[in-house]
Amino acid sequence: MGLSEYRQHRRDCERKQSERSSKIATLPKTYLYPLSPEERTILGKPIQDLVQDVHTQVTDPVDILRAYGKVTLKAQEKTNCVTEILFPEAEKWAQNEINLKGPLAGIPVSLKDSIQVKGFDISIGFSRHTGKPYAKDGPLVQLLKEAGAIPFVKTNLPITLLSFESTNDVWGRTTNPHNNNYSPGGSTGGESALLAFGGSRIGIGSDVAGSVRVPAHFSGCYSLRCSTGRWPKIGMNTSMFGQEAIPSVFSPMARTLNDLTYFSRSLIQMKPWRLDYTVHPLEWRDNIEEEYRAKKKLRVGVLRTDGVVDPAPACARALDEVASALAAEGHEVYDVNPPSPYEALQLASQLLLSDGGNTFLSGFRTGEWNDPGAKQMVYYMQLPQPIKYVYYLWVKYIKRDHIWAGLLRDWHPKSAYEYWQLAGKREVYKANFFQWWNDEARMDVMITPPNATPAVPHDGMHDAVSSCGYTFLFNLLDYTAGVLPVTHVDPARDQLPATFNFKQLNGVAKGAYKHYDATKMAGLPVGVQVVGRRLEEEKVLTIMERVEDALDRHGGRYQLLEVD
């Protein structure tokens, strides 16, 4: 097994990277020419305008595809965001398989590597999954083609899919388009890098602990974490098949908010429950959009801290800018203190890895690189119980760090009995949160940071792996949550205060703040999360639009990276 397996692992990685390089090198020469003025016009149009141009035969879908293909190649050169290149196949699909009368006619769509496309692997970063192309499209890709969309590229992710970085041996490391020393996020980091760079307008990722929201925050694009049952899920692969205690949801990402809303509405109007049994037969509710677009005074709760890791100055400033802009518009904006987010982090982390990590570990071959954050989780999980207990006592009673100690205390594989007890506690927590929202907070939405800090440097998840509570909370609750970029790290305004004392932080916060440096991070994006309750996609997207309009009038909206 050992040496021969490692050699096979290296051969498979080299073969996939060689295939990608060869595919790029043999593309039609048109993909290698500079962007024409006509192509720049295409790149500047929102997707509903492009759809109209295709419907009226003003624009050929292949011309749209080639314009975005050119920018994708530049994004790949800069960030290594792409896994599989689908351009030649996509041109054929545009001519033979795509419904050019659909609501997404001619729109290129990028897909996380974990999504099933006929003729291509789903490696999810593990070499053992390479060389096994799927014979047919999964339901999501079928649905996209029915709607007129054209899948044209697959994008990178972390091995294990349990990280806010996106690196693996098969495809390499993806970097942030704003600063190549930093992560673009994860696990849908290839998507966020591509969208932020301008190589795609629409992408699809998945989210089990923040995996479409944190990349949007790190890279500077838009995303929506849908509730389970609202978006197709079948026809994917994962490192933790069968893990449903904290369900992973596939969800849309976009370069602009307008595109995110149009795409979400269009795909749900295609009745995805026809093709995927996991989707609720819930129509898109235009009346909810209209209600929250017309409502004069919104009630907006502000979660300033999760009580585990206070947001860093850049993230606190972004949240305050949104709260101030909404207040200036006359909305009722007030701080809220929900039922313990720390308890949610304890429950969610134990439920997610109740198998001890054995499922995702089974995908590794000898010598295969592991994400430093996932590796750290497994390290603590596999410590002998007596050693772990002594460490827990030292952390709690000597270091007096109750936060870190509380996460360590029960960090071990669970029996079925223990798992059921945790699931029961999860339901009690969800019921308490529901009542708190109804009786005390009485909000239309809540706004929060998407993460305690902006993007982490490469391999920073070794330290920051536990700092995921601002997104993980809403996976536990199964609430709808969107992220929009708001500002960039300012080296003057976002420095830590002189009174900041790193030594007084708990272990989770130390891991997050170890890498916070406003000078090094200058220019990195910073987002804000807008949270509704379960199955409130229409409301969340509409209020995200009102947030962006408020920023337009009070301080200015986020400036996207310009396409070269």
Secondary structure by P-SEA (a helix, b strand, c coil): ccaaaaaaaaaaaaaaaaaaaaaaaaccccccccccaaaaaaaaccaaaaaaaaaaccccaaaaaaaaaaaaaaaaaccccccccaaaaaaaaaacccccccccccbbbbbcccccccccccccccccccccccccccaaaaaaaaacccccccccccccccccbbbcccccbbbbcccccccccccaaaaaaaaaacccccccccccccaaaaaaaacccccccccccccccccccccccccccbbbbbbcccccaaaaaaaaaaaaaacccccccccccccccaaaaaaaaaccccbbbbccccccccccaaaaaaaaaaaaaaaaaccbbbbbbcccaaaaaaaaaaaaccccaaaaaaaccccccccaaaaaaaaaaaccaaaaaaaaaaaccccccaaaaaaacccccccaaaaaaaaaaaaaaaaaaaaaaaccccccbbbbbccccccccccccccccccccccaaaaaabbbbbbbbcccccccccccccccccccccaaaaaaacccccccccccccbbbbbbcccaaaaaaaaaaaaaaaaaaccccccccccc
